Amino acid sequence: MTEGGSDGGNRGLGKGEWALFGLLGVLLLASIVGFWAALTHGQIPHISVHGWIAMSIGILFSLLIGCGLMWLSFYSARHGFDDRADPGRLRTRPNADNQDSP
């Protein structure tokens, strides 16, 4: 932040962003209240051992697929594979043979 009062172009939050944060806060609060009500009133259904195993396998594979796709995304961006997928965007790379450029 500079002394002149400008913060480098950071404009703050608009009305739509505050509305989104408010909606997300209400949803979070509703889910916490619903969980607490189910926990205190004994409405949580009994899950068998097979259910816990199936849920654990589903969570594990979901995490593995998500992490693997994120890793592929970063790997692709770092190694230039995304550049070849968009031929309309030309990216200039420094060339040692070209001595004319400054």
Buried (B, 14 or more C-beta within 10 A) or exposed (E): EEEEEEEEEEEEEEEEEEEEEEEEEEEEEEEEEEEEEEEEEEEEEEEEEEEEEEEEEEEEEEEEEEEEEEEEEEEBEEEEEEBEEEEEEEEEEEEEEEEEEE
